[in-house]
Amino acid sequence: MEYILSIANSVIFLFLALMHLYWVCNGQVGIAATIPTKLNGKRVFTPSRFGTFVVAAGLFMFAVTNLIFGGMIESPIGLSYINYAMWGIAGIFLIRFIGDFKYVGITKRFRQSVFAQKDTFFYSPLCFLLAVSHAILLMD
C-alpha cells in the first residue's frame, strides 16, 4: 500500500506542478477558477509569476519526497528527515483543507463564486485526501 499511495501522491503533485508551470508561462486555461474572488468578482489576490513558480517547485519537491519515502528514489537525506517532510506536507494540506475562515477551505464564508464551488467539491476534498494519505503512509 505504501508504494501505491506514494505513487498516487507523486502523480497528483506532478500534475499540479505542471499546471502551475503552465500558468507561469501565461497559460489561461483553468486560471479563472483557481483564485478566490470576492462577491464583486474581484480576485482576493493576484499571484505573481515568481510566486506561482515557487508553488510549482514546492509541489515538485513534494512529489520527489513521496518517491523517496516510497523507496523509488535513492537519497542521501536520512529517512527521519523525509518523515518530517511528509508530516509537514500532511500539515500543509490539512491547514489548506480547513481554510482561512473567509475564502478557502471548509470554513469559507463566501460560497457563491466559481472558485468557491470548485473549492467545495474539488480543491478542499483533494487537500483532505492528500493530508490523510500522508498520515496513513506515516502510520505504517
DSSP file with accessible surface (Angstrom, degrees, kcal/mol):
  #  RESIDUE AA STRUCTURE BP1 BP2  ACC     N-H-->O    O-->H-N    N-H-->O    O-->H-N    TCO  KAPPA ALPHA  PHI   PSI    X-CA   Y-CA   Z-CA
    1    1 A M     >        0   0  135      0, 0.0     4,-2.7     0, 0.0     5,-0.3   0.000 360.0 360.0 360.0 -36.8    0.0    0.0    0.0
    2    2 A E  H  >  +     0   0   73      1,-0.2     4,-2.4     2,-0.2     5,-0.2   0.913 360.0  49.4 -57.7 -43.5    2.9    2.3    0.8
    3    3 A Y  H  > S+     0   0  140      2,-0.2     4,-2.3     1,-0.2    -1,-0.2   0.934 112.6  46.3 -61.9 -47.1    4.2    2.1   -2.8
    4    4 A I  H  > S+     0   0  119      1,-0.2     4,-2.9     2,-0.2    -2,-0.2   0.924 113.9  47.2 -66.0 -44.9    0.8    2.8   -4.3
    5    5 A L  H  X S+     0   0   36     -4,-2.7     4,-2.8     2,-0.2     5,-0.2   0.904 111.9  50.8 -64.3 -40.4    0.0    5.7   -2.1
    6    6 A S  H  X S+     0   0    0     -4,-2.4     4,-2.3    -5,-0.3    -2,-0.2   0.918 113.0  45.8 -63.0 -42.3    3.4    7.2   -2.7
    7    7 A I  H  X S+     0   0   57     -4,-2.3     4,-2.7    -5,-0.2     5,-0.2   0.935 113.1  49.6 -64.9 -46.7    3.0    6.9   -6.4
    8    8 A A  H  X S+     0   0   43     -4,-2.9     4,-2.3     1,-0.2    -2,-0.2   0.934 112.4  47.4 -60.6 -46.1   -0.5    8.3   -6.4
    9    9 A N  H  X S+     0   0    3     -4,-2.8     4,-2.7     1,-0.2    -1,-0.2   0.923 112.3  50.7 -59.5 -43.7    0.6   11.3   -4.3
   10   10 A S  H  X S+     0   0    3     -4,-2.3     4,-2.8    -5,-0.2     5,-0.2   0.906 109.1  50.1 -62.9 -42.2    3.5   11.9   -6.6
   11   11 A V  H  X S+     0   0   89     -4,-2.7     4,-2.5     2,-0.2    -1,-0.2   0.925 111.9  48.5 -62.6 -44.3    1.4   11.8   -9.7
   12   12 A I  H  X S+     0   0   41     -4,-2.3     4,-2.5    -5,-0.2    -2,-0.2   0.947 113.8  46.2 -60.3 -48.1   -1.0   14.3   -8.2
   13   13 A F  H  X S+     0   0    0     -4,-2.7     4,-2.6     1,-0.2    -2,-0.2   0.900 112.2  50.3 -64.7 -39.5    1.8   16.6   -7.2
   14   14 A L  H  X S+     0   0   63     -4,-2.8     4,-2.5     2,-0.2    -1,-0.2   0.919 110.9  49.5 -65.2 -41.4    3.5   16.4  -10.6
   15   15 A F  H  X S+     0   0  124     -4,-2.5     4,-2.3    -5,-0.2    -2,-0.2   0.941 113.1  46.3 -60.1 -48.0    0.2   17.2  -12.3
   16   16 A L  H  X S+     0   0   38     -4,-2.5     4,-2.3     2,-0.2    -2,-0.2   0.893 111.4  52.0 -63.6 -38.6   -0.3   20.2  -10.1
   17   17 A A  H  X S+     0   0    5     -4,-2.6     4,-2.4     1,-0.2    -1,-0.2   0.923 109.8  49.2 -63.0 -43.2    3.3   21.3  -10.5
   18   18 A L  H  X S+     0   0  114     -4,-2.5     4,-2.3     2,-0.2    -2,-0.2   0.885 108.8  53.2 -65.0 -37.7    2.9   21.1  -14.3
   19   19 A M  H  X S+     0   0   50     -4,-2.3     4,-2.1     2,-0.2    -1,-0.2   0.931 109.8  48.1 -60.7 -44.4   -0.4   23.1  -14.1
   20   20 A H  H  X S+     0   0   42     -4,-2.3     4,-2.1     1,-0.2    -2,-0.2   0.894 110.2  51.2 -65.4 -38.3    1.4   25.9  -12.2
   21   21 A L  H  X S+     0   0   68     -4,-2.4     4,-1.7     2,-0.2    -1,-0.2   0.888 107.0  54.9 -64.6 -37.1    4.3   25.9  -14.7
   22   22 A Y  H  <>S+     0   0   95     -4,-2.3     5,-2.3     1,-0.2    -2,-0.2   0.926 109.4  46.9 -58.7 -44.1    1.7   26.3  -17.4
   23   23 A W  H ><5S+     0   0   32     -4,-2.1     3,-1.6     1,-0.2    -2,-0.2   0.856 105.7  58.7 -70.0 -31.9    0.3   29.3  -15.7
   24   24 A V  H 3<5S+     0   0   22     -4,-2.1    -1,-0.2     1,-0.3    -2,-0.2   0.890 103.1  54.6 -60.5 -35.7    3.9   30.7  -15.2
   25   25 A C  T 3<5S-     0   0   96     -4,-1.7    -1,-0.3    -5,-0.1    -2,-0.2   0.103 131.0 -97.5 -86.3  22.9    4.1   30.6  -19.0
   26   26 A N  T < 5 +     0   0   98     -3,-1.6    -3,-0.2     1,-0.2    -2,-0.1   0.669  66.5 163.2  70.9  21.2    0.9   32.7  -19.2
   27   27 A G      < -     0   0    9     -5,-2.3    -1,-0.2    -6,-0.2    -5,-0.0  -0.434  20.2-168.8 -64.9 144.5   -1.4   29.8  -19.8
   28   28 A Q    >>  +     0   0  124     -2,-0.1     3,-1.4     2,-0.1     4,-0.5   0.597  44.3 115.3-113.8 -14.8   -5.0   30.8  -19.2
   29   29 A V  T 34 S-     0   0  105      1,-0.3    -2,-0.0     2,-0.1    -6,-0.0  -0.390  94.4  -2.4 -64.5 124.5   -7.0   27.6  -19.1
   30   30 A G  T >4 S+     0   0   40     -2,-0.2     3,-0.7     1,-0.1    -1,-0.3   0.302  97.9 113.8  83.4  -9.7   -8.4   27.0  -15.7
   31   31 A I  G X4  +     0   0   27     -3,-1.4     3,-1.6     1,-0.2     4,-0.5   0.868  67.8  61.4 -66.8 -34.5   -6.9   30.1  -14.1
   32   32 A A  G 3< S+     0   0   81     -4,-0.5     3,-0.4     1,-0.3    -1,-0.2   0.816 106.9  45.7 -63.6 -28.6  -10.2   31.8  -13.5
   33   33 A A  G <  S+     0   0   13     -3,-0.7    -1,-0.3     1,-0.2    -2,-0.2   0.343 104.0  64.5 -96.6   7.8  -11.4   29.0  -11.2
   34   34 A T  S <  S+     0   0   38     -3,-1.6    -1,-0.2    -4,-0.2    -2,-0.2   0.484  88.8  68.2-111.0  -3.0   -8.2   28.7   -9.2
   35   35 A I  S    S-     0   0    6     -4,-0.5    80,-0.2    -3,-0.4    -1,-0.1  -0.971  85.1-116.6-120.4 127.4   -8.0   32.1   -7.5
   36   36 A P        -     0   0   10      0, 0.0     8,-2.9     0, 0.0     9,-0.5  -0.281  32.9-161.2 -60.4 143.2  -10.5   33.1   -4.8
   37   37 A T  B     -A   43   0A  28      6,-0.3     6,-0.2    66,-0.1    76,-0.2  -0.917  15.4-119.8-125.0 154.7  -12.7   36.1   -5.6
   38   38 A K    >   -     0   0   92      4,-3.2     3,-2.1    -2,-0.3     6,-0.0  -0.253  45.1 -91.5 -78.4 175.7  -14.8   38.5   -3.5
   39   39 A L  T 3  S+     0   0  118      1,-0.3    -1,-0.1     2,-0.1    -2,-0.0   0.817 127.8  58.6 -62.0 -27.8  -18.6   38.8   -4.1
   40   40 A N  T 3  S-     0   0  112      2,-0.1    -1,-0.3     1,-0.1     3,-0.1   0.440 120.8-108.1 -81.3   0.9  -18.0   41.6   -6.6
   41   41 A G  S <  S+     0   0   51     -3,-2.1     2,-0.2     1,-0.3    -2,-0.1   0.359  74.9 135.4  91.3  -5.2  -15.9   39.2   -8.7
   42   42 A K        -     0   0  143      1,-0.1    -4,-3.2    -5,-0.1    -1,-0.3  -0.557  61.9-105.6 -78.0 141.4  -12.5   40.8   -7.9
   43   43 A R  B     -A   37   0A 101     -6,-0.2    -6,-0.3    -2,-0.2     3,-0.1  -0.341  14.1-137.2 -63.7 143.7   -9.6   38.5   -7.1
   44   44 A V  S    S-     0   0   51     -8,-2.9     2,-0.3     1,-0.2    -1,-0.1   0.859  88.5  -6.6 -68.2 -35.3   -8.6   38.3   -3.4
   45   45 A F        -     0   0  108     -9,-0.5    -1,-0.2     2,-0.0     0, 0.0  -0.976  64.0-132.0-153.2 159.2   -5.0   38.4   -4.6
   46   46 A T        -     0   0  106     -2,-0.3     2,-0.1    -3,-0.1   -11,-0.0  -0.955  28.9-137.6-116.9 109.1   -3.2   38.3   -7.9
   47   47 A P        -     0   0   47      0, 0.0     2,-0.1     0, 0.0    -2,-0.0  -0.408  15.2-129.0 -68.0 141.0   -0.3   35.8   -7.8
   48   48 A S     >  -     0   0   69      1,-0.1     4,-2.3    -2,-0.1     5,-0.2  -0.426  20.5-114.9 -80.5 162.8    3.0   36.8   -9.4
   49   49 A R  H  > S+     0   0  142      2,-0.2     4,-2.4     1,-0.2     5,-0.1   0.906 118.9  51.0 -64.0 -39.5    4.7   34.6  -11.9
   50   50 A F  H  > S+     0   0  155      2,-0.2     4,-2.5     1,-0.2    -1,-0.2   0.931 110.1  48.8 -64.0 -45.4    7.6   34.1   -9.5
   51   51 A G  H  > S+     0   0   29      1,-0.2     4,-2.2     2,-0.2    -1,-0.2   0.901 111.3  49.8 -60.1 -41.4    5.2   33.1   -6.7
   52   52 A T  H  X S+     0   0   19     -4,-2.3     4,-2.4     1,-0.2    -1,-0.2   0.898 109.9  51.4 -65.6 -37.6    3.5   30.7   -9.0
   53   53 A F  H  X S+     0   0  102     -4,-2.4     4,-2.8     2,-0.2    -2,-0.2   0.910 107.7  52.4 -64.7 -41.2    6.9   29.2   -9.9
   54   54 A V  H  X S+     0   0   74     -4,-2.5     4,-2.6     2,-0.2    -2,-0.2   0.913 109.3  49.6 -61.5 -41.1    7.7   28.8   -6.3
   55   55 A V  H  X S+     0   0   71     -4,-2.2     4,-2.7     2,-0.2    -2,-0.2   0.934 110.7  50.1 -63.1 -42.9    4.5   26.9   -5.7
   56   56 A A  H  X S+     0   0    2     -4,-2.4     4,-2.3     1,-0.2    -2,-0.2   0.925 111.2  48.7 -61.5 -43.3    5.3   24.7   -8.8
   57   57 A A  H  X S+     0   0   41     -4,-2.8     4,-2.4     2,-0.2    -1,-0.2   0.906 111.3  50.4 -64.0 -41.3    8.8   24.0   -7.4
   58   58 A G  H  X S+     0   0   26     -4,-2.6     4,-2.3     2,-0.2    -2,-0.2   0.924 110.1  49.2 -62.3 -43.8    7.3   23.1   -4.0
   59   59 A L  H  X S+     0   0   14     -4,-2.7     4,-2.0     2,-0.2    -2,-0.2   0.896 110.1  51.7 -63.7 -38.6    4.8   20.8   -5.5
   60   60 A F  H  X S+     0   0  104     -4,-2.3     4,-2.4    -5,-0.2    -1,-0.2   0.926 109.4  49.8 -62.5 -42.5    7.6   19.1   -7.5
   61   61 A M  H  X S+     0   0  101     -4,-2.4     4,-2.7     1,-0.2    -2,-0.2   0.867 106.9  55.0 -65.7 -34.3    9.6   18.7   -4.3
   62   62 A F  H  X S+     0   0   42     -4,-2.3     4,-2.1     2,-0.2    -1,-0.2   0.903 108.2  49.6 -62.8 -40.2    6.5   17.1   -2.6
   63   63 A A  H  X S+     0   0    1     -4,-2.0     4,-2.2     2,-0.2    -2,-0.2   0.939 111.8  47.4 -63.4 -45.6    6.4   14.6   -5.4
   64   64 A V  H  X S+     0   0   31     -4,-2.4     4,-2.7     1,-0.2     5,-0.2   0.912 109.1  54.5 -62.7 -42.1   10.1   13.8   -5.0
   65   65 A T  H  X S+     0   0   17     -4,-2.7     4,-2.8     1,-0.2    -1,-0.2   0.917 108.9  48.5 -58.7 -42.4    9.7   13.5   -1.3
   66   66 A N  H  X S+     0   0    0     -4,-2.1     4,-2.4     2,-0.2    -1,-0.2   0.890 110.7  50.6 -65.0 -39.1    6.9   10.9   -1.8
   67   67 A L  H  <>S+     0   0   35     -4,-2.2     5,-2.4     2,-0.2     6,-1.0   0.891 112.2  46.9 -67.0 -38.3    9.0    9.0   -4.3
   68   68 A I  H ><5S+     0   0   25     -4,-2.7     3,-1.5     4,-0.2    -2,-0.2   0.940 112.1  50.4 -65.3 -47.0   11.9    8.9   -1.8
   69   69 A F  H 3<5S+     0   0   21     -4,-2.8    -2,-0.2     1,-0.3    -1,-0.2   0.893 109.5  51.2 -58.5 -40.3    9.6    7.8    1.0
   70   70 A G  T 3<5S-     0   0   14     -4,-2.4    -1,-0.3    -5,-0.2    -2,-0.2   0.488 117.0-114.3 -77.7  -2.7    8.2    5.0   -1.2
   71   71 A G  T < 5S+     0   0   60     -3,-1.5    -3,-0.2    -4,-0.3    -2,-0.1   0.613  85.6 116.2  82.7  14.2   11.7    3.8   -1.9
   72   72 A M  S   <S+     0   0   57     -5,-2.4     2,-0.4    -6,-0.2    -4,-0.2   0.657  74.9  42.2 -90.2 -16.6   11.6    4.6   -5.6
   73   73 A I  S    S-     0   0   66     -6,-1.0     2,-0.3    -9,-0.1    -2,-0.2  -0.998  80.2-132.0-130.1 134.2   14.4    7.2   -5.5
   74   74 A E        -     0   0  183     -2,-0.4    -6,-0.1    -3,-0.1    -7,-0.0  -0.609  29.7-177.5 -79.5 144.9   17.6    6.9   -3.5
   75   75 A S        -     0   0   34     -2,-0.3     4,-0.1     2,-0.1    -2,-0.0  -0.999  36.4-142.6-145.7 142.1   18.5    9.9   -1.4
   76   76 A P  S    S+     0   0  139      0, 0.0     2,-0.3     0, 0.0    -1,-0.1   0.612  78.6 102.1 -76.0  -8.5   21.4   10.9    0.8
   77   77 A I  S    S-     0   0   89      1,-0.1    -2,-0.1     2,-0.1     5,-0.1  -0.575  84.3-108.5 -76.5 134.2   18.9   12.6    3.1
   78   78 A G    >>  -     0   0   33     -2,-0.3     4,-1.6     1,-0.1     3,-0.7  -0.244  20.0-120.2 -63.2 148.4   18.1   10.5    6.2
   79   79 A L  H 3> S+     0   0  108      1,-0.3     4,-2.7     2,-0.2     5,-0.2   0.828 111.6  62.5 -61.2 -30.2   14.8    8.8    6.4
   80   80 A S  H 3> S+     0   0   62      1,-0.2     4,-2.0     2,-0.2    -1,-0.3   0.900 104.2  48.3 -64.4 -35.7   13.9   10.7    9.6
   81   81 A Y  H <> S+     0   0  154     -3,-0.7     4,-2.4     2,-0.2    -1,-0.2   0.877 109.9  51.7 -69.8 -37.0   14.1   14.0    7.7
   82   82 A I  H  X S+     0   0    8     -4,-1.6     4,-2.7     2,-0.2    -2,-0.2   0.912 108.0  52.7 -64.5 -39.8   11.9   12.5    4.9
   83   83 A N  H  X S+     0   0   54     -4,-2.7     4,-2.4     2,-0.2    -2,-0.2   0.915 109.0  49.3 -60.9 -43.6    9.4   11.5    7.6
   84   84 A Y  H  X S+     0   0  163     -4,-2.0     4,-2.4     1,-0.2    -1,-0.2   0.914 110.9  50.3 -60.7 -42.5    9.5   15.1    9.0
   85   85 A A  H  X S+     0   0   38     -4,-2.4     4,-2.7     2,-0.2    -2,-0.2   0.912 109.0  51.4 -62.8 -40.7    8.9   16.4    5.5
   86   86 A M  H  X S+     0   0    0     -4,-2.7     4,-2.5     2,-0.2    -2,-0.2   0.909 110.2  48.8 -64.4 -40.4    6.0   14.0    5.0
   87   87 A W  H  X S+     0   0  118     -4,-2.4     4,-2.6     2,-0.2    -1,-0.2   0.899 110.5  52.5 -62.9 -39.8    4.4   15.2    8.2
   88   88 A G  H  X S+     0   0   37     -4,-2.4     4,-2.7     2,-0.2    -2,-0.2   0.923 109.0  48.6 -61.2 -43.8    5.0   18.8    7.0
   89   89 A I  H  X S+     0   0    4     -4,-2.7     4,-2.3     2,-0.2     5,-0.2   0.932 111.2  50.2 -62.0 -44.9    3.2   18.0    3.7
   90   90 A A  H  X S+     0   0    8     -4,-2.5     4,-2.1     1,-0.2    -2,-0.2   0.924 112.2  48.4 -59.0 -43.0    0.3   16.4    5.6
   91   91 A G  H  X S+     0   0   29     -4,-2.6     4,-2.7     2,-0.2     5,-0.2   0.906 108.4  53.1 -64.6 -43.3    0.1   19.5    7.9
   92   92 A I  H  X S+     0   0   89     -4,-2.7     4,-2.3     1,-0.2    -1,-0.2   0.935 113.5  42.9 -57.7 -46.6    0.2   21.9    5.0
   93   93 A F  H  X S+     0   0   21     -4,-2.3     4,-2.2     2,-0.2    -1,-0.2   0.818 111.3  54.2 -76.8 -26.3   -2.7   20.2    3.2
   94   94 A L  H  X S+     0   0   80     -4,-2.1     4,-2.4    -5,-0.2    -1,-0.2   0.937 110.7  46.9 -67.8 -42.6   -4.7   19.8    6.4
   95   95 A I  H  X S+     0   0  120     -4,-2.7     4,-2.9     1,-0.2    -2,-0.2   0.918 112.5  49.7 -64.0 -41.3   -4.4   23.5    7.1
   96   96 A R  H  < S+     0   0   62     -4,-2.3    -1,-0.2    -5,-0.2    -2,-0.2   0.896 109.4  52.6 -64.2 -38.5   -5.4   24.2    3.5
   97   97 A F  H  < S+     0   0   38     -4,-2.2     9,-2.8     1,-0.2    10,-0.3   0.935 110.9  46.3 -61.7 -45.2   -8.4   21.9    3.9
   98   98 A I  H  < S-     0   0   66     -4,-2.4     9,-1.7     7,-0.2     3,-0.3   0.939 103.4-166.7 -64.7 -47.5   -9.5   23.8    7.0
   99   99 A G     <  -     0   0   15     -4,-2.9     6,-0.2     6,-0.2    -1,-0.1  -0.370  31.9 -63.6  98.1-169.6   -9.1   27.1    5.3
  100  100 A D        -     0   0   75      4,-1.2    -1,-0.2    -4,-0.1     5,-0.1   0.240  62.3-114.4-107.4   8.2   -8.9   30.8    6.2
  101  101 A F  S    S+     0   0  132      3,-0.6     7,-0.1    -3,-0.3     4,-0.1   0.597 104.4  49.9  67.7  12.1  -12.5   31.2    7.5
  102  102 A K  S    S+     0   0   82      2,-0.3     8,-2.1     6,-0.1     7,-1.4   0.509 121.2   1.4-137.7 -61.4  -13.3   33.5    4.7
  103  103 A Y  S    S+     0   0   26      5,-0.2     2,-0.3     6,-0.2   -66,-0.1   0.659 114.6  40.1-114.5 -24.2  -12.4   32.5    1.1
  104  104 A V  S    S+     0   0   25    -68,-0.1    -4,-1.2    15,-0.0    -3,-0.6  -0.923  87.6  20.6-131.2 158.3  -10.9   29.0    1.1
  105  105 A G  S >  S-     0   0    0     -2,-0.3     3,-1.4    -6,-0.2    -7,-0.2  -0.132 100.6 -52.8  83.4-178.0  -11.3   25.6    2.7
  106  106 A I  T 3  S+     0   0   80     -9,-2.8    -1,-0.2     1,-0.3    -7,-0.2   0.668 132.9  58.5 -72.3 -13.9  -14.3   24.1    4.6
  107  107 A T  T 3  S+     0   0   37     -9,-1.7    -1,-0.3    -3,-0.4    -2,-0.1   0.358  76.6 129.7 -96.1   7.4  -14.5   27.1    6.8
  108  108 A K    <   -     0   0    4     -3,-1.4    -5,-0.2     1,-0.1    -6,-0.1  -0.262  41.8-164.3 -65.4 146.8  -15.1   29.6    4.0
  109  109 A R  S    S+     0   0  163     -7,-1.4     2,-0.8     1,-0.1    -6,-0.2   0.724  74.2  73.1 -97.9 -31.8  -18.0   32.0    4.3
  110  110 A F        +     0   0   51     -8,-2.1    -1,-0.1     1,-0.1   -73,-0.1  -0.781  52.5 155.2 -90.3 109.8  -18.1   33.2    0.7
  111  111 A R        +     0   0  108     -2,-0.8    -1,-0.1     1,-0.1     9,-0.1   0.292  47.9  81.5-119.5   8.6  -19.5   30.3   -1.3
  112  112 A Q        +     0   0  127      4,-0.1    -1,-0.1     5,-0.0    -2,-0.0   0.684  69.0  92.7 -92.9 -18.9  -21.1   31.9   -4.4
  113  113 A S  S  > S-     0   0   23    -76,-0.2     4,-2.0     1,-0.1     5,-0.2  -0.250  84.4-113.4 -75.3 165.1  -18.0   32.3   -6.6
  114  114 A V  H  > S+     0   0   87      1,-0.2     4,-2.3     2,-0.2     5,-0.2   0.925 120.1  51.2 -60.5 -44.6  -16.8   29.9   -9.3
  115  115 A F  H  > S+     0   0    8    -80,-0.2     4,-3.1   -83,-0.2    -1,-0.2   0.925 107.1  52.9 -58.5 -46.7  -13.7   29.3   -7.2
  116  116 A A  H  > S+     0   0    0      1,-0.2     4,-2.4     2,-0.2    -1,-0.2   0.892 109.8  48.1 -60.0 -39.3  -15.8   28.6   -4.0
  117  117 A Q  H  X S+     0   0  108     -4,-2.0     4,-2.1     2,-0.2    -1,-0.2   0.920 113.9  46.0 -67.6 -42.9  -17.8   26.0   -5.8
  118  118 A K  H  X>S+     0   0  102     -4,-2.3     4,-2.4     1,-0.2     5,-1.7   0.890 112.6  52.5 -63.7 -39.1  -14.7   24.3   -7.2
  119  119 A D  I  <>S+     0   0    0     -4,-3.1     5,-2.5     3,-0.2    -2,-0.2   0.914 109.8  48.2 -63.8 -42.0  -13.1   24.6   -3.7
  120  120 A T  I  <5S+     0   0   48     -4,-2.4    -2,-0.2    -5,-0.2    -1,-0.2   0.912 124.0  29.1 -64.9 -42.6  -16.1   22.9   -2.1
  121  121 A F  I  <5S+     0   0  167     -4,-2.1    -2,-0.2    -5,-0.1    -1,-0.2   0.604 138.4   6.3-100.0 -12.0  -16.3   20.0   -4.5
  122  122 A F  I  X5S+     0   0  120     -4,-2.4     4,-2.2    -5,-0.2    -3,-0.2   0.613 120.0  47.1-133.6 -60.4  -12.7   19.5   -5.7
  123  123 A Y  I  ><S+     0   0   45     -5,-1.7     4,-2.3     2,-0.2    -4,-0.2   0.934 114.7  43.5 -63.0 -50.6   -9.9   21.5   -4.1
  124  124 A S  H  ><S+     0   0    2     -5,-2.5     4,-2.6     2,-0.2     5,-0.2   0.936 114.7  48.9 -65.0 -44.8  -10.7   21.0   -0.4
  125  125 A P  H  > S+     0   0   60      0, 0.0     4,-2.7     0, 0.0    -1,-0.2   0.904 111.2  51.7 -60.7 -36.9  -11.5   17.3   -0.8
  126  126 A L  H  X S+     0   0   33     -4,-2.2     4,-2.6     2,-0.2    -2,-0.2   0.924 109.4  49.5 -63.7 -41.8   -8.2   16.8   -2.7
  127  127 A C  H  X S+     0   0   10     -4,-2.3     4,-2.5     2,-0.2    -1,-0.2   0.913 111.7  48.9 -62.3 -41.6   -6.4   18.6    0.2
  128  128 A F  H  X S+     0   0   96     -4,-2.6     4,-2.9     2,-0.2     5,-0.3   0.931 110.6  50.8 -63.3 -44.5   -8.0   16.4    2.7
  129  129 A L  H  X S+     0   0   94     -4,-2.7     4,-2.9     1,-0.2    -2,-0.2   0.917 111.5  47.8 -58.3 -44.6   -7.2   13.3    0.7
  130  130 A L  H  X S+     0   0    0     -4,-2.6     4,-2.0     2,-0.2    -1,-0.2   0.909 112.4  48.8 -65.8 -40.5   -3.5   14.4    0.5
  131  131 A A  H  X S+     0   0    8     -4,-2.5     4,-2.1    -5,-0.2    -2,-0.2   0.949 115.8  43.3 -63.0 -47.1   -3.3   15.1    4.2
  132  132 A V  H  X S+     0   0   54     -4,-2.9     4,-2.9     1,-0.2     5,-0.2   0.915 111.3  53.4 -67.8 -41.5   -4.9   11.8    5.1
  133  133 A S  H  X S+     0   0    5     -4,-2.9     4,-2.3    -5,-0.3    -1,-0.2   0.902 110.2  48.1 -63.8 -36.5   -2.8    9.8    2.6
  134  134 A H  H  X S+     0   0    0     -4,-2.0     4,-2.0    -5,-0.2    -1,-0.2   0.912 111.7  49.4 -68.9 -40.0    0.4   11.2    4.0
  135  135 A A  H  X S+     0   0   28     -4,-2.1     4,-1.5     2,-0.2    -2,-0.2   0.921 110.6  51.0 -63.5 -41.0   -0.7   10.5    7.6
  136  136 A I  H  X S+     0   0   67     -4,-2.9     4,-0.9     1,-0.2     3,-0.4   0.929 108.8  51.4 -61.6 -45.1   -1.6    6.9    6.5
  137  137 A L  H >< S+     0   0    1     -4,-2.3     3,-0.5     1,-0.2    -1,-0.2   0.899 111.6  47.3 -58.0 -39.5    1.8    6.5    4.9
  138  138 A L  H 3< S+     0   0   28     -4,-2.0    -1,-0.2     1,-0.2    -2,-0.2   0.724 106.4  57.6 -77.7 -20.7    3.5    7.6    8.1
  139  139 A M  H 3<        0   0  137     -4,-1.5    -1,-0.2    -3,-0.4    -2,-0.2   0.632 360.0 360.0 -82.7 -17.1    1.4    5.4   10.4
  140  140 A D    <<        0   0  123     -4,-0.9    -3,-0.0    -3,-0.5    -4,-0.0  -0.266 360.0 360.0 -62.1 360.0    2.5    2.2    8.6
